[in-house]
Amino acid sequence: MINDLIQVEKSNNIGKITFNNGDWNILNIAMMKQINEALESFINDQSLKAVVIDHNGRSFSAGVDVGEHMGDLAPKMLKEFHSMFKKLNRLKCPTIASVKGAALGGGCEVAVFCDMVFASEKAKFGQPEIKVGVFPPISVLIFPYLTGHKKAYELLLQGETISANEAHRLGLVNHVFPVDSYEQEFFKFLEKFNKLSTVVLQHTKKAIRLGFVNDFDSQIDKVEEYYLNELMKTDDANEGLKAFVEKRTPEWKNH
């Protein structure tokens, strides 16, 4: 099934959502609504052995539409954005991100929130939000668990982009494959799921996540409230976003 901004399909017990919003796959509200509809359709499908998040275009996703971070759109955008992660968290089967280009900002958050991440050698990852005066709500929750606190502070407070191999070394990525053999290697990995019990896959995933995310919905609601009621009330958050849209260097007031 092809929507405007994503493609949705199911084959051999594998569900797949493919980002299809141009080269950069910017996550705007319209696209996130389509993703949420697709995820909702997969949640109650007991036949699925895995769900893959893939992409067309150069980038997995260069992040959320910055213009929708501002003004009255910000709460609506965050609601749709965080709904994706709540639904990903509710999926009983394993989730796998297939990253063949840049996964930045909200795109990085979608990728690394998946249970597993596979990347081509050309892929790169980063959370540059700090440079435009905000922080990534999902990654502030999960990066400390995935990379350890020390590296999480560095990645989130500096906002630098890292290579696929560096992401692999830090534990954000499972495997990095050469570009020429990427699709074959990824297909071979997916095929292994069809040799396994669907119900046992589901129970094993649930058991793993019992020690990972405790009441995730409540945690992200608290971060969302803090983001809107504390961060977005600062002059610098609004200046950083405005400067990005206007393609200029922000003039920080430090309050």
C-alpha positions in Angstrom: 0.0 0.0 0.0 1.4 3.4 -1.0 0.4 6.5 0.9 1.6 10.0 0.1 4.6 9.9 2.4 5.2 6.3 3.3 4.8 2.8 1.8 3.3 0.0 3.8 3.5 -3.7 3.0 3.5 -7.2 4.5 5.3 -10.1 3.0 6.4 -13.5 4.5 5.2 -12.5 8.0 7.3 -9.3 7.9 5.6 -5.9 8.1 7.4 -3.0 6.5 7.0 0.8 6.6 9.2 2.7 4.1 9.7 6.4 4.5 8.9 8.0 1.1 9.0 11.8 1.6 11.8 12.9 -0.8 15.5 12.6 -0.3 15.5 13.8 3.3 12.4 12.1 4.5 11.5 15.1 6.8 9.0 13.9 9.5 6.2 16.4 9.3 2.8 16.0 11.0 1.1 14.5 8.0 3.8 11.9 7.5 3.8 11.0 11.2 0.0 10.5 11.1 0.5 8.0 8.3 3.2 6.2 10.2 1.0 6.0 13.3 -1.8 4.6 11.2 0.5 1.9 9.8 1.9 1.0 13.2 -1.6 0.8 14.6 -2.5 -1.7 11.9 0.5 -3.9 12.8 0.0 -3.9 16.6 -2.8 -6.5 16.6 -1.4 -8.6 13.8 -0.4 -11.8 15.5 1.2 -13.2 12.4 4.1 -10.7 12.2 7.5 -12.0 13.1 9.1 -8.5 12.7 8.4 -5.0 11.5 11.0 -3.1 9.5 11.3 0.6 9.2 13.1 1.4 5.9 13.5 4.3 3.6 13.6 5.5 0.0 15.7 8.6 -0.8 19.2 9.5 0.4 18.4 9.7 4.1 16.6 7.5 6.5 15.3 10.8 7.9 16.9 14.1 8.5 14.5 14.8 11.4 11.3 16.5 12.3 10.1 19.6 10.3 11.6 22.4 12.3 8.8 24.8 11.3 6.4 22.6 13.1 8.4 22.9 16.4 7.2 26.5 16.8 4.1 28.2 18.0 0.8 26.5 18.2 2.0 23.6 16.0 4.6 22.4 18.6 2.1 20.5 20.9 0.4 18.9 18.0 3.8 17.9 16.4 5.0 16.4 19.7 1.8 14.4 20.2 2.1 12.8 16.8 5.9 12.3 17.2 5.7 10.7 20.6 2.7 8.6 19.5 5.1 6.8 17.0 7.3 5.6 19.9 4.4 4.6 22.1 3.1 2.5 19.2 6.6 1.0 18.5 6.8 0.2 22.2 3.4 -1.6 22.0 4.4 -3.8 19.0 4.8 -7.4 20.2 7.2 -8.4 17.5 10.8 -7.2 17.1 11.3 -3.9 15.2 14.3 -3.3 12.9 15.5 -0.1 11.4 17.3 -0.3 8.0 19.5 2.8 7.7 21.3 3.4 4.4 21.8 7.2 4.7 21.6 9.9 7.3 19.5 9.4 10.5 19.5 12.7 12.2 17.4 14.4 14.9 14.0 12.7 15.1 15.1 10.3 12.4 17.9 9.1 14.6 15.4 8.7 17.5 13.1 6.5 15.3 16.1 4.4 14.2 17.7 3.7 17.5 14.4 3.2 19.3 13.8 0.1 17.2 14.9 -3.1 18.8 17.7 -3.6 16.2 19.4 -1.2 13.8 21.2 -2.2 10.6 23.2 0.3 8.6 25.2 0.6 5.4 28.7 2.0 5.5 27.3 5.3 4.2 24.9 5.7 7.1 25.5 8.3 9.8 23.7 9.2 13.0 23.3 12.3 15.1 21.2 14.4 17.5 22.0 18.0 16.5 19.1 19.5 18.4 21.3 21.2 20.9 22.6 23.4 18.1 19.2 24.8 17.4 18.3 25.4 21.1 16.3 22.2 21.9 16.9 18.6 23.0 15.7 15.2 21.6 13.0 14.0 24.0 13.2 10.3 23.1 17.0 10.1 23.1 17.4 11.8 26.5 15.5 8.7 27.8 17.1 5.9 25.8 20.7 7.1 25.0 22.0 6.6 28.6 20.7 3.0 28.5 22.1 2.3 25.0 25.5 4.0 25.2 26.1 4.6 28.9 25.6 7.9 30.6 29.0 9.4 29.9 28.8 9.0 26.1 25.1 10.0 26.1 26.0 13.3 27.7 28.6 13.9 25.0 26.4 13.0 22.1 23.4 15.0 23.3 25.3 18.0 24.6 27.6 18.4 21.7 25.2 17.3 18.9 27.9 15.9 16.6 27.2 13.4 13.8 28.9 10.0 13.9 29.6 7.4 11.3 27.8 4.0 11.1 31.0 2.3 12.4 31.2 4.6 15.4 27.5 4.1 16.1 28.2 0.3 15.9 31.1 0.6 18.4 28.8 2.5 20.8 26.0 0.0 20.7 23.5 2.1 18.7 23.8 -0.2 15.6 23.8 -4.0 15.4 25.7 -4.5 12.1 27.2 -2.4 9.4 27.2 -3.8 5.9 29.0 -2.7 2.7 26.7 -0.7 0.3 27.1 -3.3 -2.5 25.9 -6.3 -0.3 23.6 -4.4 2.1 20.3 -5.6 0.7 21.4 -9.3 0.5 22.8 -9.3 4.0 19.7 -7.6 5.4 17.4 -10.1 3.6 19.4 -13.0 5.0 19.0 -11.7 8.5 15.2 -11.2 8.1 14.9 -14.7 6.8 16.1 -16.1 10.1 12.9 -14.9 11.8 10.7 -17.2 9.7 12.4 -20.2 11.2 11.4 -19.1 14.7 8.1 -19.3 16.7 6.1 -16.1 16.5 4.8 -16.4 20.0 8.2 -17.1 21.5 9.7 -14.1 19.7 6.9 -12.0 21.2 7.5 -13.3 24.8 11.3 -12.9 24.5 11.0 -9.3 23.3 8.6 -8.5 26.1 11.0 -10.1 28.7 13.9 -8.1 27.4 12.0 -4.8 27.5 10.8 -5.4 31.1 14.3 -4.4 32.2 14.7 -1.6 29.7 11.7 0.7 29.7 9.6 0.9 32.8 6.3 2.6 32.0 7.6 4.3 28.9 4.4 6.1 28.1 4.5 7.9 31.5 8.2 8.8 31.1 7.7 10.3 27.6 4.6 12.2 28.8 6.8 13.8 31.6 9.5 14.7 29.1 7.0 16.2 26.7 5.5 18.3 29.5 9.0 19.5 30.4 9.8 20.2 26.8 6.7 22.4 26.2 6.4 24.1 29.6 10.1 24.6 30.5 12.3 24.4 27.4 10.0 26.1 24.9 9.4 29.0 27.3 13.0 30.0 27.1 14.2 32.8 24.7 17.0 30.7 23.4 14.9 27.7 22.3 12.7 29.9 20.2 15.7 31.9 18.9 17.5 28.7 17.9 14.5 27.3 16.0 13.8 30.7 14.3 17.5 31.0 13.3 17.4 27.6 11.7 14.4 28.4 9.7 15.9 31.7 8.6 19.2 30.0 7.8 21.3 32.2 10.1 23.5 31.8 13.2 21.5 32.0 16.4 22.1 34.9 18.8 21.9 33.3 22.2 20.7 35.3 25.2 21.5 32.4 27.6 18.0 32.6 29.1 
